[in-house]
């Protein structure tokens, strides 16, 4: 199958490319390589998929690993996207490109409207015009907002987001449903829960903790450590995403408008949680980093930040039932693998 993956200089996109080409798919990847965080890390990921030239011409395909081509392209470039879809015949699209980060959305909201709303609309239009077989896209656990019932279920109402990032992801789900209903585009949204692992994003807490501890700086611990996150290791995420790409959703014959289930529809539309379904306390997670590094962190206890929620906890029973999803990586093993990568990437001898 020929698959378009957006955001392939990003964390999840990079890992997904390697997984898909390893099983024989033909993959076209796109990314704008913006400067939201260190672009050297993005170029490092690209290099590991065979794209070693940092002077990539915009809009021109570059050949990487066997079965992989990369195009530097912004999802807000509607004409550029349309030309790409016109020249290819994608069997599926996995749309991961987005402006990430809850806290950044509070200070830079316009970036989220451009990338996460307009960029997503462009992707939907291309799928409609060019008859894409299945659109899989990244949503987020942040859509649960003020919800307090745990574990979070896709059948729960999610009408109270508390950051523009969360609102933009909820908007994606609504937009996708509309296109699935009107134009029959099969779409599957994946609500990711705190993904971590090698080649991860440096704006994520576990990355910042590791960097600060190694450099003897105190770490900021919000809500005085009274936080729990459903940390999910990257290999478990990638296995789930790959299986979801292969499972094209069908209309749910039992769906009723009198008692509407938000996670399904009479359209070919589906929403899934994709997480570990085993939340870990923030202080316990920090303890895992300390244990691997052999260094005790100096902790700066702070109140909860705007946009943050105290707990995330994924109910993944639907995903388990439908594709056999079964995350298996314990956080102790996952954080060790991340730190081993981090030390190697930065050339640090921590012995």
Buried (B, 14 or more C-beta within 10 A) or exposed (E): BEBBBBBBBBBBBBBBBBBBBEEEBBBBBBBBBBEBBEBEBBBBBBEBBBBEEEEBEEBEBBEBBEBBBBBBBBBBBBEBBBBBBEEBEBBBBBBBBBBBBBBBBBEEBEBBBBBBBEBBBBBBBBBBEBEBBBBBBBBBBBBBBEBEEBBBBBEBEBEEBBBBBBBBBBBBBEBBBBBBBEEEBBBBBBBBBBBBBBBBBBBBBBBBBBBBBBEEEEBBBBBEBBBBBBBBBBBBBBBBBBBBBEBBBEBBEEBEEEEEBBBBBBBBBBBBBBBBBBBBBBBEBBBBBBBBBEBEBEBEEEEEEEBBBEBBBBBBBBBBEBBEBEBEBBBBEBBBBBBEBBBEEEEEEEE
